[in-house]
Amino acid sequence: MVKTTVKIGGMACGMCESHINDVIRKTFPDAKKVSSSHTKGTATFVTDEEVNGDTLKSAIEETGYHFLGISSEPYVKHGLFGR
């Protein structure tokens, strides 16, 4: 599994976060743990495979927000009590 973090410009409120989360879920239906923060200007989510940055960029920019960058790292699922 891969954890993806996206830097996004233009988010100003909780509704903006919701729009970004919807775009991610629509673009990558297998995305899990989708969350966004307008204060940090980021969105994170987990997928089985690494995502295509160009696909994500065009989907985010179609909604009027600014795609500023993307990073991926292996996601290690933590068991009960963080073990």
DSSP file with accessible surface (Angstrom, degrees, kcal/mol):
  #  RESIDUE AA STRUCTURE BP1 BP2  ACC     N-H-->O    O-->H-N    N-H-->O    O-->H-N    TCO  KAPPA ALPHA  PHI   PSI    X-CA   Y-CA   Z-CA
    1    1 A M              0   0   89      0, 0.0    74,-2.5     0, 0.0     2,-0.4   0.000 360.0 360.0 360.0 151.7    0.0    0.0    0.0
    2    2 A V  E     -AB  47  74A  25     45,-3.1    45,-2.3    72,-0.3     2,-0.5  -0.973 360.0-148.4-126.9 130.7    1.1    3.6   -0.7
    3    3 A K  E     -AB  46  73A  71     70,-3.1    70,-2.1    -2,-0.4     2,-0.4  -0.881  19.5-162.5 -96.6 125.8    0.4    6.7    1.2
    4    4 A T  E     -AB  45  72A   0     41,-3.0    41,-1.8    -2,-0.5     2,-0.4  -0.919   7.2-166.1-112.6 133.7    0.1    9.8   -1.1
    5    5 A T  E     -AB  44  71A  29     66,-2.9    66,-2.3    -2,-0.4     2,-0.4  -0.982   6.7-166.0-119.2 129.5    0.4   13.4    0.1
    6    6 A V  E     -AB  43  70A   0     37,-3.0    37,-1.8    -2,-0.4     2,-0.5  -0.956  14.5-141.8-118.5 131.3   -0.6   16.2   -2.2
    7    7 A K  E     -AB  42  69A 106     62,-2.5    61,-3.0    -2,-0.4    62,-1.1  -0.823  28.0-175.5 -89.4 128.0    0.1   19.9   -1.7
    8    8 A I  E     - B   0  67A   5     33,-3.0     2,-0.3    -2,-0.5     3,-0.3  -0.989  13.7-155.0-132.1 133.5   -2.8   22.0   -2.7
    9    9 A G  E    S+ B   0  66A  15     57,-3.2    57,-2.9    -2,-0.4     3,-0.1  -0.782  70.9  41.0-103.9 148.8   -3.3   25.7   -2.9
   10   10 A G        +     0   0   53      1,-0.3     2,-0.4    -2,-0.3    -1,-0.2   0.349  68.8 133.6 102.3  -4.9   -6.6   27.6   -2.7
   11   11 A M        +     0   0   18     -3,-0.3    -1,-0.3     1,-0.1     3,-0.1  -0.657  18.1 163.3 -79.8 132.1   -8.3   25.7    0.0
   12   12 A A        +     0   0   76     -2,-0.4     2,-0.3     1,-0.2    -1,-0.1   0.521  54.9   9.3-125.0 -11.3   -9.9   28.1    2.5
   13   13 A C  S  > S-     0   0   55      1,-0.0     4,-1.6    25,-0.0     3,-0.3  -0.918  84.6 -80.8-158.1-179.8  -12.4   26.2    4.6
   14   14 A G  H  > S+     0   0   43     -2,-0.3     4,-2.0     1,-0.2     5,-0.1   0.817 122.7  58.0 -63.0 -32.7  -13.9   22.8    5.5
   15   15 A M  H  > S+     0   0  119      2,-0.2     4,-2.3     1,-0.2    -1,-0.2   0.886 102.9  53.8 -67.5 -35.4  -16.1   22.8    2.4
   16   16 A C  H  > S+     0   0   14     -3,-0.3     4,-2.3     2,-0.2    -1,-0.2   0.912 107.1  51.9 -61.5 -42.7  -12.9   23.1    0.2
   17   17 A E  H  X S+     0   0   45     -4,-1.6     4,-2.6     1,-0.2    -2,-0.2   0.918 108.6  51.1 -58.9 -43.3  -11.5   20.0    2.1
   18   18 A S  H  X S+     0   0   47     -4,-2.0     4,-2.4     1,-0.2    -2,-0.2   0.904 108.2  51.5 -62.6 -40.5  -14.7   18.1    1.2
   19   19 A H  H  X S+     0   0   83     -4,-2.3     4,-2.2     2,-0.2    -1,-0.2   0.925 111.4  47.3 -62.2 -44.9  -14.4   19.1   -2.5
   20   20 A I  H  X S+     0   0    0     -4,-2.3     4,-2.5     2,-0.2    -2,-0.2   0.923 110.9  51.4 -64.0 -44.0  -10.9   17.8   -2.6
   21   21 A N  H  X S+     0   0   25     -4,-2.6     4,-2.5     1,-0.2    -1,-0.2   0.914 110.2  49.8 -59.2 -42.2  -11.8   14.6   -0.8
   22   22 A D  H  X S+     0   0   86     -4,-2.4     4,-2.4     2,-0.2    -1,-0.2   0.902 109.7  50.9 -62.8 -41.6  -14.6   14.0   -3.3
   23   23 A V  H  X S+     0   0   19     -4,-2.2     4,-2.7     2,-0.2     5,-0.2   0.926 111.2  48.1 -63.1 -43.3  -12.3   14.6   -6.3
   24   24 A I  H  X S+     0   0    0     -4,-2.5     4,-2.9     1,-0.2     7,-0.2   0.942 113.3  46.9 -63.3 -45.9   -9.7   12.1   -4.9
   25   25 A R  H  < S+     0   0  119     -4,-2.5    -1,-0.2    -5,-0.2    -2,-0.2   0.873 114.7  47.2 -65.2 -35.9  -12.4    9.4   -4.2
   26   26 A K  H  < S+     0   0  180     -4,-2.4    -1,-0.2    -5,-0.2    -2,-0.2   0.899 116.7  42.8 -70.9 -40.5  -13.9   10.0   -7.7
   27   27 A T  H  < S+     0   0   39     -4,-2.7    -2,-0.2     1,-0.3    -3,-0.2   0.870 128.9  27.2 -74.7 -37.2  -10.5    9.8   -9.5
   28   28 A F    ><  -     0   0   27     -4,-2.9     3,-2.4    -5,-0.2    -1,-0.3  -0.796  68.2-175.9-128.0  86.5   -9.2    6.9   -7.4
   29   29 A P  T 3  S+     0   0  114      0, 0.0    -1,-0.1     0, 0.0    -4,-0.1   0.732  83.1  58.3 -58.9 -22.1  -12.2    4.8   -6.3
   30   30 A D  T 3  S+     0   0   63      2,-0.0    18,-0.1     0, 0.0    -5,-0.1   0.438  78.5 126.0 -87.7   3.5   -9.9    2.4   -4.3
   31   31 A A    <   -     0   0   15     -3,-2.4     2,-0.3    -7,-0.2    16,-0.2  -0.355  39.0-172.0 -65.8 137.5   -8.5    5.3   -2.2
   32   32 A K  E     +C   46   0A  94     14,-3.1    14,-2.9     1,-0.2    -2,-0.0  -0.855  59.0  24.7-125.5 162.3   -8.8    4.8    1.6
   33   33 A K  E    S-     0   0A 140     -2,-0.3     2,-0.4    12,-0.2    -1,-0.2   0.881  76.6-177.7  52.3  43.5   -8.2    7.1    4.6
   34   34 A V  E     +     0   0A  15     -3,-0.2     2,-0.3    11,-0.1    11,-0.2  -0.595  10.6 156.7 -76.4 124.5   -8.9   10.2    2.5
   35   35 A S  E     -C   44   0A  60      9,-2.5     9,-3.1    -2,-0.4     2,-0.3  -0.994  20.7-166.3-148.7 150.7   -8.4   13.5    4.4
   36   36 A S  E     -C   43   0A  17     -2,-0.3     2,-0.4     7,-0.3     7,-0.3  -0.945   6.6-158.4-134.0 155.4   -7.6   17.1    3.7
   37   37 A S  E  >> -C   42   0A  23      5,-2.8     4,-1.6    -2,-0.3     5,-1.5  -0.956   6.7-167.7-136.8 116.2   -6.5   20.1    5.7
   38   38 A H  T  45S+     0   0   64     -2,-0.4   -27,-0.1     2,-0.2    -1,-0.1   0.820  92.6  55.7 -71.6 -27.8   -7.0   23.6    4.4
   39   39 A T  T  45S+     0   0  114      1,-0.2    -1,-0.2     2,-0.1    -2,-0.0   0.878 117.1  34.3 -71.6 -35.0   -4.8   25.0    7.2
   40   40 A K  T  45S-     0   0  153      2,-0.2    -1,-0.2   -33,-0.0    -2,-0.2   0.656 103.0-131.5 -88.7 -20.4   -1.9   22.7    6.1
   41   41 A G  T  <5 +     0   0   16     -4,-1.6   -33,-3.0     1,-0.3     2,-0.3   0.847  66.3 115.5  71.4  34.3   -2.7   22.9    2.4
   42   42 A T  E   < -AC   7  37A  24     -5,-1.5    -5,-2.8   -35,-0.2     2,-0.3  -0.913  48.5-161.5-133.6 160.8   -2.5   19.1    2.0
   43   43 A A  E     -AC   6  36A   0    -37,-1.8   -37,-3.0    -2,-0.3     2,-0.3  -0.990  14.3-168.8-135.7 140.2   -4.5   16.1    1.3
   44   44 A T  E     +AC   5  35A  31     -9,-3.1    -9,-2.5    -2,-0.3     2,-0.3  -0.965  12.3 158.4-129.9 150.0   -3.5   12.5    2.1
   45   45 A F  E     -A    4   0A   1    -41,-1.8   -41,-3.0    -2,-0.3     2,-0.4  -0.977  30.1-125.3-161.6 163.9   -4.9    9.1    1.1
   46   46 A V  E     +AC   3  32A   5    -14,-2.9   -14,-3.1    -2,-0.3     2,-0.3  -0.953  27.0 172.7-119.8 135.3   -3.9    5.5    0.8
   47   47 A T  E     -A    2   0A   1    -45,-2.3   -45,-3.1    -2,-0.4    28,-0.1  -0.901  41.4-118.6-133.8 165.6   -4.1    3.3   -2.3
   48   48 A D  S    S+     0   0   80     -2,-0.3     2,-0.3   -47,-0.2    -1,-0.1   0.870 100.1  27.9 -70.3 -37.4   -3.0   -0.2   -3.2
   49   49 A E  S    S-     0   0  147    -47,-0.1   -47,-0.2   -48,-0.1     2,-0.1  -0.841  99.5 -86.1-122.0 160.7   -0.8    1.1   -6.0
   50   50 A E        -     0   0  138     -2,-0.3     2,-0.2     1,-0.1    -2,-0.1  -0.389  50.8-124.8 -64.7 140.2    1.1    4.3   -6.6
   51   51 A V        -     0   0   16     -2,-0.1     2,-0.7     1,-0.1    -1,-0.1  -0.507  18.4-105.5 -90.0 158.2   -1.2    6.9   -8.3
   52   52 A N     >  -     0   0   86     -2,-0.2     4,-2.0     1,-0.2     5,-0.2  -0.719  25.2-156.0 -82.5 114.8   -0.5    8.8  -11.5
   53   53 A G  H  > S+     0   0   21     -2,-0.7     4,-2.8     1,-0.2    -1,-0.2   0.853  90.9  54.8 -61.4 -36.7    0.4   12.4  -10.5
   54   54 A D  H  > S+     0   0  127      2,-0.2     4,-2.3     1,-0.2    -1,-0.2   0.897 107.8  49.6 -66.0 -39.8   -0.7   13.8  -13.8
   55   55 A T  H  > S+     0   0   60      2,-0.2     4,-2.0     1,-0.2    -2,-0.2   0.934 114.0  45.3 -63.0 -45.3   -4.2   12.3  -13.5
   56   56 A L  H  X S+     0   0    0     -4,-2.0     4,-2.5     2,-0.2     5,-0.3   0.916 111.0  53.9 -65.7 -41.2   -4.5   13.7  -10.0
   57   57 A K  H  X S+     0   0   85     -4,-2.8     4,-2.7     1,-0.2     5,-0.2   0.941 110.2  45.5 -59.4 -48.5   -3.2   17.1  -11.0
   58   58 A S  H  X S+     0   0   60     -4,-2.3     4,-1.7     1,-0.2    -1,-0.2   0.900 112.6  51.5 -66.0 -36.3   -5.7   17.6  -13.8
   59   59 A A  H  X S+     0   0   13     -4,-2.0     4,-0.6    -5,-0.2    -1,-0.2   0.922 113.7  43.8 -66.3 -41.7   -8.6   16.4  -11.6
   60   60 A I  H ><>S+     0   0    0     -4,-2.5     5,-1.3     1,-0.2     3,-1.1   0.931 113.5  49.7 -69.1 -44.0   -7.7   18.8   -8.8
   61   61 A E  H ><5S+     0   0   86     -4,-2.7     3,-1.2     1,-0.3    -1,-0.2   0.788 100.3  65.0 -70.1 -24.3   -7.1   21.8  -11.2
   62   62 A E  H 3<5S+     0   0  164     -4,-1.7    -1,-0.3     1,-0.2    -2,-0.2   0.788  99.8  54.2 -63.6 -27.3  -10.4   21.2  -12.9
   63   63 A T  T <<5S-     0   0   63     -3,-1.1    -1,-0.2    -4,-0.6    -2,-0.2   0.487 124.4-103.2 -86.5  -5.3  -12.1   22.1   -9.6
   64   64 A G  T < 5S+     0   0   55     -3,-1.2    -3,-0.2     1,-0.4     2,-0.2   0.438  83.0 118.9 100.7  -0.6  -10.3   25.4   -9.4
   65   65 A Y      < -     0   0   25     -5,-1.3     2,-0.6   -49,-0.0    -1,-0.4  -0.516  65.2-112.0 -92.8 167.8   -7.7   24.5   -6.8
   66   66 A H  E     -B    9   0A 110    -57,-2.9   -57,-3.2    -2,-0.2     2,-0.6  -0.889  15.6-145.0-108.9 119.2   -3.9   24.6   -7.4
   67   67 A F  E     +B    8   0A  32     -2,-0.6   -59,-0.2   -59,-0.2     3,-0.1  -0.708  24.7 171.3 -78.4 118.2   -1.9   21.4   -7.5
   68   68 A L  E     -     0   0A 117    -61,-3.0     2,-0.3    -2,-0.6   -60,-0.2   0.609  54.3 -39.6-107.8 -16.9    1.5   22.3   -5.9
   69   69 A G  E     -B    7   0A  22    -62,-1.1   -62,-2.5   -16,-0.1    -1,-0.4  -0.887  45.3-134.8 165.8 166.1    3.2   18.9   -5.6
   70   70 A I  E     -B    6   0A  65     -2,-0.3     2,-0.3   -64,-0.2   -64,-0.2  -0.994  13.9-178.6-144.3 144.3    2.9   15.2   -4.7
   71   71 A S  E     -B    5   0A  65    -66,-2.3   -66,-2.9    -2,-0.3     2,-0.3  -0.990   7.5-161.6-142.4 149.7    4.9   12.7   -2.7
   72   72 A S  E     +B    4   0A  44     -2,-0.3   -68,-0.2   -68,-0.2   -22,-0.0  -0.959  10.4 171.9-130.8 150.0    4.4    9.0   -2.0
   73   73 A E  E     -B    3   0A 103    -70,-2.1   -70,-3.1    -2,-0.3    -2,-0.0  -0.981  43.8 -85.6-150.1 155.1    5.7    6.7    0.6
   74   74 A P  E     -B    2   0A 108      0, 0.0     2,-0.6     0, 0.0   -72,-0.3  -0.378  42.1-136.8 -61.9 140.0    5.0    3.1    1.6
   75   75 A Y        -     0   0   53    -74,-2.5     2,-0.7   -28,-0.1   -29,-0.0  -0.904  12.6-159.9-103.5 123.2    2.1    2.8    4.0
   76   76 A V        -     0   0  102     -2,-0.6     2,-0.4   -73,-0.0   -74,-0.0  -0.912  16.4-136.4-104.6 116.3    2.6    0.4    6.9
   77   77 A K        -     0   0  168     -2,-0.7     2,-0.4     1,-0.0    -2,-0.0  -0.569  17.6-140.5 -73.9 127.1   -0.7   -0.7    8.4
   78   78 A H        -     0   0  124     -2,-0.4     3,-0.1     1,-0.1     4,-0.1  -0.741  13.3-143.6 -91.8 136.7   -0.6   -0.6   12.2
   79   79 A G    >   -     0   0   44      4,-2.7     3,-1.7    -2,-0.4     4,-0.2   0.039  51.7 -36.4 -79.9-164.7   -2.3   -3.3   14.1
   80   80 A L  G >  S+     0   0  138      1,-0.3     3,-1.0     2,-0.2    -1,-0.2  -0.291 133.0   7.5 -57.8 131.0   -4.2   -3.1   17.4
   81   81 A F  G 3  S-     0   0  181      1,-0.2    -1,-0.3    -3,-0.1    -2,-0.1   0.769 129.9 -68.4  64.9  25.7   -2.5   -0.6   19.7
   82   82 A G  G <         0   0   52     -3,-1.7    -1,-0.2     1,-0.2    -2,-0.2   0.677 360.0 360.0  74.7  18.2   -0.1    0.6   17.0
   83   83 A R    <         0   0  232     -3,-1.0    -4,-2.7    -4,-0.2    -1,-0.2  -0.535 360.0 360.0 -90.1 360.0    1.9   -2.6   16.8
